[in-house]
Amino acid sequence: MDTTQWIVSGAGLALILGIAFFFFTSSKGVAMSATTANGIQTQHIVVKGGYSPSKINVHSGEPVRLVFERHETSPCSEELLIPAFGIKRDLAPHAKTTVEFTPTKPGTYEFTCGMNMLRGSITVEAAHQ
Ligand SMILES: [Cu+2]
């Protein structure tokens, strides 16, 4: 390869790495702390080929409201399970579905689609003093 080809290949590689980095660091893997309003810890979660954000941080002892906004009709995501809090709900396509529970014990609890393919987790931290 001559110099021009090296530069073009290098630029292409840099672009691919940049895109991969962008997707890796946006939404997935970054834990979001729920926002508290009127004593309720609230987090919106977009459902489209996965959950974003997929990691939620909340505090123990205060009600949690998760608003799932499902932006697809794929059968994979139509059911939502949060077994630790006894939640099993159908998510209507292109609509919001709200689930509420109050965590009482710190720990990390999974939520998944009905097939256990899409996954997220709720980390419950110690109660506010
Ligand atoms: Cu699924």
Residues whose N, C-alpha, C, O or C-beta is under 5 A from the ligand:
A	BS01	CU	C76 S77 C113 G114 M115 N116 M117 L118
